[in-house]
Amino acid sequence: MLKIELFKSIRNKTFLYILSTVLLSYILGYILPVGIDKVSQLGLGDFYFSTYTVFTQFGFLIFGFVIVYFVNKDYSDKTILLNYFWGYNSLQFLLAKMAVLLLEFILSIIISNLLIAFLFHFSSFYFLFSSLMFSLIVLQYILIVATISILFSNLLVSIGVSLFYWLTSIILVAVGGIFKIAAVFDASNSLYAVVEKALSEGRLADISTFFVIVPYILILVLLSLFIGGISTKRWLKNGL
C-alpha cells in the first residue's frame, strides 16, 4: 500500500505542497527577525532558531492543511472501498499515509537545508540538528492531524478539530505541571530554551532535556495505532 500512496502523492502534487509549506516556513524564519524585529545581521544560528519557532508555533496552521488534504482526499475520491477490497484496513491505510507524509516532509526539510547551506554556508551541526528537530516536530503534527483526519470524511471538519486540539494543547501547557507534555515543543516548555541555547552556541552541551520528546512521541504513536486499529467500520462508513 505504501507504493500506492507514494503514487497518489505524486499524482495529487502532495509533495509539491509539502515542499512549498516547508520552504515557506524557512522564508518566514528569515522574514520575522529581519523584516519585523529589524535585525541588521542575521546569523545562521539565529535564522535556524527563528525557523524552529515558525515550525513549533505556526506548524499546525502551515502543515495541518496539507496533511488533512492527503488523508481526506481518499474520502472525497471514494477510493476507501477499493482499498478495503484490496485487503487493507484503516490501520494500514493510516500508517501508509503517515509514512509517505513523513518521508516527503523529511526530504523537503533536507532540500531546504541544502538551499540554506548554498545561500549562507554549510554547518554540519546546524544541518543535522535542524533536520532532526524539524522532522520530529513534523512527525508530531502527522501523528495528530492524520489520526484526526481518518475519523472525519469532511476536510473542513478535520481541520477544525485539529485546530481545536492545537488550541487546547496550548491552554494545557499554560496550566503547567503534568499538562506540559501536551505540547513539548511549545515555547513555554523548557525544551524551547535549550534549543535556543544550542542554536545560538552552535553546539549541544546537554541532551538530557531532549529525552522528554521520547515519551511524548511514543504516546502519540500508541494513540494513533489504537485509533487506527479500531476505526475500520468508521473508515468504511466515511468512504461511502
Residue frames relative to the residue before (quaternion, step in Angstrom):
aa qw qx qy qz dx dy dz
M 1.0000 0.0000 0.0000 0.0000 0.00 0.00 0.00
L 0.5570 0.6195 -0.3841 0.3982 3.57 1.17 -0.54
K 0.6448 0.5171 -0.3173 0.4649 3.58 1.00 -0.81
I 0.6294 0.5366 -0.3270 0.4572 3.56 1.04 -0.80
E 0.6860 0.4803 -0.2821 0.4681 3.57 0.92 -0.92
L 0.6066 0.5356 -0.3527 0.4698 3.59 1.10 -0.61
F 0.6436 0.5127 -0.3113 0.4754 3.56 1.02 -0.84
K 0.6420 0.5246 -0.3183 0.4598 3.58 0.99 -0.85
S 0.6610 0.5212 -0.3149 0.4385 3.57 0.94 -0.88
I 0.6429 0.4974 -0.3129 0.4914 3.56 1.13 -0.66
R 0.6728 0.5048 -0.2893 0.4569 3.57 0.92 -0.94
N 0.7387 0.4035 -0.2182 0.4939 3.57 0.99 -0.86
K 0.4283 -0.7255 0.4338 0.3194 3.59 1.35 0.06
T 0.2416 0.8012 -0.5130 0.1911 3.57 1.16 0.58
F 0.6393 0.5309 -0.3376 0.4420 3.59 0.95 -0.81
L 0.6405 0.5175 -0.3284 0.4628 3.59 1.00 -0.78
Y 0.6351 0.5171 -0.3244 0.4733 3.58 1.06 -0.77
I 0.6515 0.5145 -0.3088 0.4643 3.57 0.98 -0.88
L 0.6586 0.5059 -0.3038 0.4669 3.56 0.88 -0.95
S 0.6458 0.5287 -0.3135 0.4529 3.58 1.02 -0.82
T 0.6814 0.4813 -0.2994 0.4631 3.60 0.93 -0.85
V 0.6376 0.5119 -0.3306 0.4714 3.58 1.04 -0.71
L 0.6512 0.5008 -0.3101 0.4785 3.59 0.95 -0.86
L 0.6143 0.5449 -0.3368 0.4607 3.57 1.06 -0.76
S 0.6419 0.5254 -0.3185 0.4587 3.59 0.99 -0.83
Y 0.6514 0.4975 -0.3098 0.4819 3.59 1.01 -0.79
I 0.6368 0.5199 -0.3264 0.4665 3.59 1.01 -0.78
L 0.6506 0.4989 -0.3059 0.4840 3.58 1.00 -0.84
G 0.6099 0.5617 -0.3371 0.4460 3.56 1.12 -0.70
Y 0.6722 0.4464 -0.2869 0.5162 3.57 1.21 -0.48
I 0.6728 0.5275 -0.2995 0.4236 3.58 0.93 -0.93
L 0.6427 0.5714 -0.3406 0.3799 3.60 0.86 -0.93
P 0.7482 0.3656 -0.2562 0.4908 3.67 0.72 -0.86
V 0.7081 0.4649 -0.2706 0.4573 3.60 0.98 -0.79
G 0.7646 0.3941 -0.2032 0.4678 3.56 0.82 -1.01
I 0.7611 0.3562 -0.1912 0.5072 3.60 1.02 -0.79
D 0.7630 0.3535 -0.1975 0.5038 3.59 0.82 -0.99
K 0.3502 -0.7837 0.4499 0.2466 3.56 1.36 -0.09
V 0.2057 0.7677 -0.5672 0.2157 3.57 0.93 0.95
S 0.3648 -0.7740 0.4791 0.1957 3.58 -0.61 1.12
Q 0.7970 0.1035 -0.0344 0.5941 3.58 1.03 -0.77
L 0.1389 -0.8242 0.5483 0.0260 3.55 -0.32 1.31
G 0.2763 -0.7682 0.5591 0.1448 3.56 -0.62 1.16
L 0.6654 -0.5140 0.3585 0.4056 3.55 -1.24 0.39
G 0.6536 0.5125 -0.3114 0.4617 3.59 0.99 -0.81
D 0.6445 0.5149 -0.3131 0.4706 3.57 1.03 -0.82
F 0.6351 0.5333 -0.3223 0.4564 3.55 1.02 -0.82
Y 0.6969 0.4697 -0.2827 0.4623 3.58 0.84 -0.97
F 0.6392 0.5031 -0.3438 0.4692 3.60 1.03 -0.62
S 0.6194 0.5267 -0.3350 0.4762 3.58 1.06 -0.71
T 0.6587 0.4914 -0.2995 0.4847 3.58 1.01 -0.83
Y 0.6005 0.5461 -0.3429 0.4728 3.58 1.10 -0.73
T 0.6372 0.5245 -0.3170 0.4673 3.58 1.02 -0.80
V 0.6321 0.5205 -0.3258 0.4727 3.58 1.01 -0.80
F 0.6530 0.5176 -0.3109 0.4572 3.59 0.91 -0.92
T 0.7458 0.4310 -0.2358 0.4499 3.59 0.83 -0.97
Q 0.7599 0.4077 -0.2122 0.4597 3.59 0.91 -0.89
F 0.7980 0.2581 -0.1231 0.5305 3.59 1.07 -0.68
G 0.3735 0.7811 -0.4452 0.2284 3.58 1.29 0.03
F 0.6253 0.5405 -0.3462 0.4437 3.56 0.97 -0.79
L 0.6856 0.4751 -0.2790 0.4758 3.58 0.98 -0.83
I 0.7201 0.4592 -0.2578 0.4519 3.58 0.90 -0.93
F 0.7971 0.3248 -0.1527 0.4856 3.58 0.80 -1.03
G 0.5473 0.6659 -0.3906 0.3234 3.59 1.13 -0.59
F 0.6531 0.5488 -0.3217 0.4108 3.56 0.96 -0.86
V 0.6933 0.4666 -0.2913 0.4655 3.59 0.88 -0.89
I 0.6107 0.5347 -0.3512 0.4667 3.61 1.11 -0.61
V 0.6559 0.4997 -0.3003 0.4795 3.57 0.92 -0.93
Y 0.6411 0.5449 -0.3201 0.4354 3.57 0.94 -0.91
F 0.6934 0.4912 -0.2877 0.4417 3.58 0.83 -0.98
V 0.6902 0.4594 -0.2814 0.4831 3.60 1.03 -0.74
N 0.7460 0.4437 -0.2334 0.4384 3.57 0.78 -1.03
K 0.5248 0.6508 -0.4207 0.3523 3.60 1.16 -0.36
D 0.6013 0.5568 -0.3628 0.4436 3.59 1.12 -0.55
Y 0.6147 0.5295 -0.3456 0.4714 3.57 1.14 -0.58
S 0.6997 0.4629 -0.2736 0.4704 3.58 0.85 -0.96
D 0.6891 0.4622 -0.2779 0.4841 3.60 1.13 -0.64
K 0.3606 -0.7678 0.4585 0.2651 3.59 1.34 -0.08
T 0.4078 0.7196 -0.4675 0.3121 3.61 0.92 0.89
I 0.4082 0.7360 -0.4640 0.2764 3.61 1.26 0.03
L 0.6611 0.5049 -0.3111 0.4597 3.59 0.89 -0.91
L 0.6172 0.5414 -0.3391 0.4593 3.56 1.06 -0.75
N 0.6414 0.5100 -0.3171 0.4774 3.59 1.00 -0.81
Y 0.6480 0.5269 -0.3089 0.4550 3.56 1.01 -0.86
F 0.6818 0.4818 -0.2872 0.4696 3.60 0.93 -0.88
W 0.6237 0.5160 -0.3335 0.4832 3.56 1.21 -0.39
G 0.6127 -0.6019 0.3178 0.4016 3.57 1.32 -0.01
Y 0.5453 0.6188 -0.3988 0.4009 3.58 1.24 0.27
N 0.2391 -0.7518 0.5944 0.1561 3.54 -1.19 0.59
S 0.7469 -0.4145 0.2696 0.4445 3.58 -1.29 0.04
L 0.6463 0.5235 -0.3325 0.4447 3.61 0.99 -0.74
Q 0.6597 0.4947 -0.3066 0.4756 3.59 0.92 -0.87
F 0.6166 0.5487 -0.3213 0.4642 3.55 1.09 -0.80
L 0.6877 0.4861 -0.2749 0.4639 3.57 0.87 -1.02
L 0.6707 0.5042 -0.3036 0.4515 3.59 0.89 -0.91
A 0.6460 0.5136 -0.3208 0.4647 3.58 1.00 -0.80
K 0.6374 0.5239 -0.3209 0.4651 3.57 1.00 -0.85
M 0.6949 0.4791 -0.2806 0.4570 3.57 0.83 -0.99
A 0.6343 0.5382 -0.3339 0.4434 3.60 1.00 -0.77
V 0.6669 0.4894 -0.2961 0.4777 3.59 0.94 -0.89
L 0.6477 0.5205 -0.3169 0.4573 3.58 0.95 -0.86
L 0.6701 0.4958 -0.3007 0.4634 3.58 0.89 -0.94
L 0.6392 0.5330 -0.3217 0.4514 3.58 0.94 -0.88
E 0.7197 0.4492 -0.2563 0.4631 3.57 0.85 -0.95
F 0.6122 0.5225 -0.3493 0.4798 3.59 1.12 -0.56
I 0.6518 0.5070 -0.3191 0.4651 3.60 0.92 -0.87
L 0.6462 0.5150 -0.3129 0.4683 3.57 0.97 -0.86
S 0.6556 0.5104 -0.3054 0.4652 3.59 1.00 -0.83
I 0.6374 0.5189 -0.3197 0.4714 3.59 1.04 -0.77
I 0.6503 0.5075 -0.3128 0.4710 3.59 0.97 -0.84
I 0.6361 0.5192 -0.3226 0.4708 3.60 0.97 -0.84
S 0.6595 0.5092 -0.3011 0.4638 3.57 0.94 -0.91
N 0.6654 0.4982 -0.3022 0.4666 3.59 0.96 -0.83
L 0.6195 0.5248 -0.3401 0.4745 3.58 1.09 -0.64
L 0.6309 0.5204 -0.3277 0.4731 3.58 1.06 -0.73
I 0.6437 0.5116 -0.3155 0.4736 3.58 1.01 -0.82
A 0.6356 0.5242 -0.3248 0.4644 3.58 1.01 -0.81
F 0.6572 0.5023 -0.3028 0.4734 3.58 1.06 -0.75
L 0.7116 0.4621 -0.2578 0.4622 3.61 0.94 -0.88
F 0.7565 0.2801 -0.1641 0.5677 3.58 1.03 -0.78
H 0.5714 -0.5184 0.3891 0.5033 3.55 -0.09 -1.31
F 0.5321 -0.6519 0.4436 0.3082 3.54 -1.18 0.59
S 0.0221 0.7542 -0.6556 0.0286 3.53 -1.06 0.92
S 0.4243 -0.7297 0.4730 0.2525 3.57 -0.57 1.14
F 0.6287 0.5388 -0.3424 0.4440 3.60 1.04 -0.73
Y 0.7066 0.4541 -0.2748 0.4680 3.58 0.74 -1.03
F 0.6274 0.5456 -0.3339 0.4441 3.57 1.03 -0.80
L 0.7353 0.4276 -0.2377 0.4690 3.58 0.75 -1.08
F 0.6683 0.5122 -0.3055 0.4446 3.58 0.90 -0.94
S 0.6935 0.4633 -0.2854 0.4723 3.59 0.84 -0.93
S 0.6209 0.5410 -0.3457 0.4498 3.61 1.00 -0.75
L 0.6797 0.4837 -0.2867 0.4710 3.58 0.95 -0.90
M 0.7070 0.4690 -0.2771 0.4510 3.59 0.75 -1.01
F 0.6620 0.4969 -0.3103 0.4675 3.58 0.91 -0.87
S 0.6422 0.5209 -0.3206 0.4620 3.60 1.04 -0.76
L 0.6467 0.5080 -0.3138 0.4746 3.60 1.02 -0.77
I 0.6323 0.5215 -0.3301 0.4682 3.57 1.02 -0.77
V 0.6709 0.4888 -0.2872 0.4779 3.56 0.94 -0.92
L 0.6019 0.5563 -0.3498 0.4537 3.60 1.04 -0.74
Q 0.6068 0.5515 -0.3358 0.4635 3.56 1.05 -0.78
Y 0.6869 0.4821 -0.2860 0.4625 3.59 0.83 -0.98
I 0.6424 0.5300 -0.3249 0.4482 3.57 0.98 -0.85
L 0.6651 0.5104 -0.3053 0.4515 3.59 0.87 -0.96
I 0.7037 0.4615 -0.2681 0.4690 3.59 0.93 -0.88
V 0.7558 0.4251 -0.2270 0.4433 3.56 0.60 -1.19
A 0.6557 0.5034 -0.3246 0.4597 3.61 0.93 -0.80
T 0.6411 0.5153 -0.3216 0.4690 3.59 1.03 -0.76
I 0.6388 0.5001 -0.3210 0.4886 3.58 1.01 -0.76
S 0.6732 0.5376 -0.2983 0.4109 3.58 0.91 -0.95
I 0.6363 0.5382 -0.3454 0.4315 3.58 1.06 -0.65
L 0.6520 0.5376 -0.3035 0.4402 3.57 1.22 -0.48
F 0.7758 0.2709 -0.1355 0.5535 3.58 1.21 -0.48
S 0.3808 -0.7506 0.4994 0.2055 3.57 -0.83 1.01
N 0.6613 0.5016 -0.3004 0.4700 3.57 1.20 -0.51
L 0.4797 -0.7051 0.4476 0.2690 3.56 -0.73 1.09
L 0.6741 0.5037 -0.2978 0.4508 3.58 0.92 -0.90
V 0.6270 0.5235 -0.3335 0.4707 3.58 1.07 -0.72
S 0.6425 0.5226 -0.3178 0.4615 3.58 0.97 -0.85
I 0.6498 0.5007 -0.3097 0.4807 3.57 0.99 -0.85
G 0.6596 0.5270 -0.3037 0.4416 3.57 0.94 -0.92
V 0.6698 0.4835 -0.2942 0.4807 3.58 0.93 -0.89
S 0.6322 0.5319 -0.3289 0.4574 3.60 1.02 -0.78
L 0.6674 0.4859 -0.2975 0.4795 3.58 0.96 -0.85
F 0.6159 0.5347 -0.3398 0.4683 3.58 1.09 -0.71
Y 0.6281 0.5202 -0.3262 0.4779 3.59 1.03 -0.81
W 0.6466 0.5342 -0.3132 0.4454 3.57 0.94 -0.93
L 0.6845 0.4766 -0.2868 0.4713 3.58 0.86 -0.95
T 0.6365 0.5293 -0.3222 0.4592 3.58 1.03 -0.79
S 0.6511 0.5163 -0.3165 0.4575 3.59 0.98 -0.83
I 0.6200 0.5366 -0.3361 0.4633 3.59 1.08 -0.72
I 0.6516 0.5104 -0.3048 0.4712 3.58 1.00 -0.87
L 0.6617 0.5122 -0.3054 0.4545 3.58 0.93 -0.89
V 0.6408 0.5099 -0.3247 0.4732 3.58 1.01 -0.79
A 0.6376 0.5269 -0.3212 0.4611 3.58 1.04 -0.77
V 0.5959 0.5598 -0.3536 0.4544 3.60 1.14 -0.65
G 0.3372 -0.7853 0.4543 0.2515 3.56 1.12 -0.77
G 0.6609 0.5079 -0.3773 0.4035 3.55 -1.30 -0.23
I 0.8282 -0.1645 0.1533 0.5134 3.55 -1.05 -0.82
F 0.5909 0.6043 -0.3563 0.3984 3.59 1.21 -0.52
K 0.5077 0.6611 -0.4198 0.3591 3.60 1.23 -0.25
I 0.5922 0.5774 -0.3727 0.4207 3.59 1.17 -0.43
A 0.4777 0.6781 -0.4338 0.3520 3.61 1.26 -0.17
A 0.7913 -0.0077 0.0154 0.6111 3.60 1.19 -0.51
V 0.1502 -0.8539 0.4924 0.0765 3.58 0.30 1.27
F 0.6756 0.4979 -0.2999 0.4536 3.59 1.16 -0.50
D 0.4487 0.7129 -0.4443 0.3050 3.59 1.25 -0.14
A 0.6220 -0.5955 0.3723 0.3463 3.57 -1.13 0.70
S 0.6603 0.5178 -0.3149 0.4435 3.61 1.14 -0.50
N 0.5956 0.5557 -0.3678 0.4486 3.59 1.27 -0.09
S 0.6479 -0.5644 0.3628 0.3608 3.56 -1.21 0.58
L 0.5681 0.6185 -0.3803 0.3874 3.59 1.13 -0.60
Y 0.6034 0.5936 -0.3455 0.4052 3.56 1.05 -0.79
A 0.6807 0.4815 -0.2821 0.4746 3.58 0.92 -0.93
V 0.6325 0.5308 -0.3286 0.4586 3.60 1.05 -0.74
V 0.6433 0.5059 -0.3131 0.4819 3.58 1.03 -0.81
E 0.6249 0.5407 -0.3327 0.4544 3.59 0.98 -0.83
K 0.6709 0.4918 -0.2968 0.4690 3.59 0.93 -0.89
A 0.6539 0.5206 -0.3163 0.4487 3.59 0.93 -0.88
L 0.7011 0.4623 -0.2698 0.4711 3.58 0.92 -0.89
S 0.6487 0.5100 -0.3269 0.4607 3.60 1.06 -0.63
E 0.7279 0.4130 -0.2267 0.4982 3.59 1.09 -0.74
G 0.3808 -0.7444 0.4704 0.2821 3.57 1.20 -0.41
R 0.7266 0.3107 -0.2353 0.5658 3.56 1.18 0.56
L 0.3576 -0.7191 0.5589 0.2066 3.54 -1.27 0.46
A 0.1868 -0.8305 0.5196 0.0733 3.56 -0.25 1.30
D 0.8092 0.0948 -0.0032 0.5798 3.59 0.99 -0.82
I 0.1756 -0.8165 0.5443 0.0791 3.60 -0.68 1.07
S 0.4298 0.7418 -0.4466 0.2561 3.60 1.23 -0.15
T 0.6390 0.5418 -0.3304 0.4347 3.60 1.01 -0.78
F 0.6366 0.5618 -0.3251 0.4165 3.57 1.11 -0.66
F 0.5275 0.6585 -0.4059 0.3512 3.60 1.20 -0.36
V 0.5490 0.6183 -0.3978 0.3975 3.60 1.20 -0.41
I 0.5647 0.6099 -0.3827 0.4032 3.59 1.19 -0.46
V 0.6199 0.5962 -0.3420 0.3786 3.58 1.01 -0.85
P 0.7199 0.4057 -0.2867 0.4848 3.68 0.65 -0.92
Y 0.6013 0.5727 -0.3543 0.4300 3.58 1.11 -0.68
I 0.6957 0.4472 -0.2685 0.4938 3.59 0.82 -1.00
L 0.6278 0.5481 -0.3335 0.4407 3.59 1.03 -0.79
I 0.6376 0.5175 -0.3201 0.4724 3.59 1.00 -0.83
L 0.6612 0.5046 -0.3049 0.4639 3.59 0.94 -0.88
V 0.6372 0.5261 -0.3225 0.4617 3.58 1.02 -0.82
L 0.6738 0.4975 -0.2950 0.4598 3.58 0.87 -0.95
L 0.6443 0.5108 -0.3168 0.4729 3.59 1.00 -0.80
S 0.6468 0.5157 -0.3136 0.4662 3.59 0.99 -0.82
L 0.6569 0.5057 -0.3050 0.4688 3.58 0.95 -0.89
F 0.6593 0.5128 -0.3050 0.4576 3.57 0.97 -0.87
I 0.6980 0.4629 -0.2750 0.4721 3.57 0.80 -1.00
G 0.6583 0.5051 -0.3082 0.4653 3.57 0.98 -0.82
G 0.6713 0.5252 -0.2913 0.4344 3.58 1.05 -0.75
I 0.7578 0.3687 -0.2037 0.4983 3.61 1.07 -0.65
S 0.6312 0.5967 -0.3043 0.3909 3.60 1.28 -0.01
T 0.3120 0.7859 -0.4965 0.1961 3.61 1.19 0.27
K 0.6640 0.4995 -0.3162 0.4579 3.62 0.90 -0.87
R 0.6600 0.4895 -0.3043 0.4818 3.58 0.95 -0.87
W 0.6198 0.5562 -0.3239 0.4490 3.57 1.04 -0.84
L 0.6725 0.4827 -0.2797 0.4863 3.56 0.95 -0.90
K 0.6475 0.5191 -0.3122 0.4624 3.59 0.97 -0.88
N 0.6684 0.4977 -0.3033 0.4622 3.59 0.93 -0.84
G 0.6847 0.5103 -0.2821 0.4373 3.55 1.13 -0.65
L 0.5489 0.6219 -0.3994 0.3903 3.60 1.23 -0.16
